[in-house]
Amino acid sequence: MILVNTDYISGKQLEMLGLVKGSTIQSKNVGKDITQGFKTLVGGELTAYNDMMNEARALATKRMVMEAENLGADAIVNIKYSSSAIMQGAAEVIAYGTAVKFI
């Protein structure tokens, strides 16, 4: 499966199959949330939240790819990501794009 954030793939003619998306809502456990809260007092990278968001993007991408595979797609073009805070310590990540087949 080819994944790109452009609306084309060089040298390929594309048939649009439709919108595909994947999403997840992730949170950290209370212990990690508390330690990251203390980290905001002194500054620096919040690695636990960084890891959480990386995991969430990977899972959302995987779910988007599975949806595209079910349509028989060869690639997903024009991929975008969006995230939003659901509550303190929890975030939703959505990956979406257009599933295409090579013609």
N, C-alpha and C positions, 0 to 999 in steps of 0.2 A: 504494500500500500504506500503510495507516494503522498506525502503531506506537504503542502506549500501554503504560504500566506499571500501568494499572487493569484490573480484570476485566470491564469493560463499556465501551461507547461510547455516550454520551448520544444518545437518539433512534433507536438501532439495535437490532433484535433479531438475536441471533447464533446461528448453528449452529456448534458446536464441531467442528473437523476433526481436531484432534490436536496433540500436542507437536511443535514444531519447534525445531531448535537449529543453531548454527553455532559453530565453534571454530577456533582457530589457536594455534600456539606461535611466539613471536617472540623474537629475540635481537638484540643489537647486535654490531657487529664488534669485534674485539679492541682496536683503537685507541680507539674510543668508550668501551669498557668500562674501559680504563686511565685515560682522562681523567676519567671519572665517578668512578672510585675515588679519584683525587687530590682531587676535589671534596668527598668525604666528610670529608677532613681539615680543610677550612676552613668547611664548611657551605654551605647554600644549596640551591636547587632543582636537581635532577638533570634538566635539560631533555632530554637524550638519552633517558633512560628514560621521561620523561613523553611524549615524542613516540612512542616505541616502543609504550607502552600505548594511546595514542590511535589509532595505526594498527591495533593488534591488535583493539581494540573495534570499529572501523569494519569491518574484514574479517570478524570474527565476526558482526556484524550483517548484513552483505551476504550471507553464507552462509546465515544463518537465513532471511532474506527470500527467497532463491532456493528454499529447501526449501518455504516456505509457498506461493510462486507455483506450484510443481510440484503442490501439492495443490488449486490453484484458489482459494486464500484471498483475501479482500478486506482482511484486517487481521490483526495479531498483537496479542493482549492479554496482560496480566500478564507483560510482559517483565522478565527478570532477567539480571544479569551476575554472573559469578563469575570469579575469577582465582586462580592459584596459581603459586608459583615451581617451575620444573622443575629448574633448576640455577642457579648464579650467573650473572646476566646474561640469563636466559631465563625467560619467563613464558608460561603458557597462559591464554587468555581464552575463556570460553564465554558465549554469549548464548543464552537459551532463552525460550520463551513458548508460548502456545496459538494455533494458526492457527484463524481463524474466517471464516465466510462470512455475508454479510448475507442475512436472509430477509424 
